[in-house]
Amino acid sequence: MARFILALFGAATLLGSTAHASEENSDAVFGLAQGCYAVQSLHNDRFMRRYKTNGTINNGWSFDFRAENAGQAASFYFKPSGFGT
């Protein structure tokens, strides 16, 4: 009987710690909503920019990582698709 109670306590503790970690992750994700961001490359530390080409795909718009600072970078607005998503 004592082993059963310990097993239940261990399972409850595990579920509680998993739920807490999940809440922390969701707070971090929800914190990004309604914000404007620039994307920076880990490879060359440059920022993503949007530029116009003569191509026909996407009306000639394209992206690359050549902007030297966030002021020159393309901005991306993060908007949630629905409550909690």
C-alpha positions as CSV (number, residue, x, y, z in Angstrom):
1,M,0.0,0.0,0.0
2,A,2.8,2.4,0.8
3,R,4.4,1.8,-2.6
4,F,1.1,2.6,-4.3
5,I,0.8,5.9,-2.4
6,L,4.4,6.8,-3.3
7,A,3.8,6.0,-6.9
8,L,0.7,8.2,-6.9
9,F,2.6,11.0,-5.3
10,G,5.4,10.7,-7.8
11,A,2.9,10.7,-10.7
12,A,1.2,13.8,-9.3
13,T,4.5,15.6,-8.8
14,L,5.5,14.7,-12.4
15,L,2.2,16.0,-13.8
16,G,2.4,19.2,-11.7
17,S,6.0,19.9,-12.9
18,T,5.0,19.2,-16.5
19,A,2.1,21.6,-16.3
20,H,4.2,24.3,-14.8
21,A,6.8,24.0,-17.6
22,S,4.1,24.1,-20.2
23,E,2.7,27.3,-18.6
24,E,6.1,28.9,-18.7
25,N,6.5,28.0,-22.4
26,S,3.0,29.3,-23.3
27,D,3.7,32.6,-21.5
28,A,6.9,33.0,-23.6
29,V,5.0,32.3,-26.8
30,F,2.0,34.6,-25.9
31,G,4.5,37.3,-25.0
32,L,5.4,37.5,-28.7
33,A,1.9,38.4,-29.8
34,Q,1.1,41.9,-30.9
35,G,4.8,42.7,-31.4
36,C,7.0,43.9,-34.3
37,Y,10.2,42.0,-34.9
38,A,13.3,41.8,-37.1
39,V,14.9,38.5,-38.0
40,Q,18.6,38.1,-37.5
41,S,20.8,35.3,-39.0
42,L,22.8,33.2,-36.6
43,H,25.2,32.5,-39.5
44,N,26.3,36.0,-40.4
45,D,24.6,38.2,-37.8
46,R,22.9,40.2,-40.5
47,F,19.2,41.0,-40.6
48,M,16.5,39.9,-43.1
49,R,15.6,42.6,-45.6
50,R,12.9,42.7,-48.2
51,Y,13.8,43.9,-51.6
52,K,12.3,44.3,-55.1
53,T,13.6,42.2,-58.0
54,N,12.6,42.1,-61.7
55,G,11.1,38.6,-61.2
56,T,7.5,37.6,-61.6
57,I,7.2,35.4,-58.5
58,N,5.6,37.3,-55.5
59,N,5.4,40.4,-57.7
60,G,9.2,40.6,-57.7
61,W,9.6,40.8,-53.9
62,S,12.2,38.7,-52.2
63,F,14.1,38.4,-48.9
64,D,17.8,37.9,-48.0
65,F,20.1,38.4,-44.9
66,R,22.0,41.5,-46.0
67,A,20.7,44.3,-43.8
68,E,23.4,45.5,-41.4
69,N,21.1,46.7,-38.6
70,A,17.5,46.4,-37.4
71,G,16.6,49.7,-38.9
72,Q,17.3,48.4,-42.4
73,A,15.6,45.1,-41.7
74,A,12.1,44.0,-42.8
75,S,9.7,44.1,-39.9
76,F,7.4,41.2,-39.0
77,Y,4.2,41.8,-36.9
78,F,3.2,38.8,-34.8
79,K,-0.6,38.6,-34.5
80,P,-2.4,35.6,-32.8
81,S,-4.8,33.7,-35.0
82,G,-7.2,33.2,-32.1
83,F,-7.3,33.1,-28.3
84,G,-4.6,30.7,-27.1
85,T,-3.4,29.9,-30.6
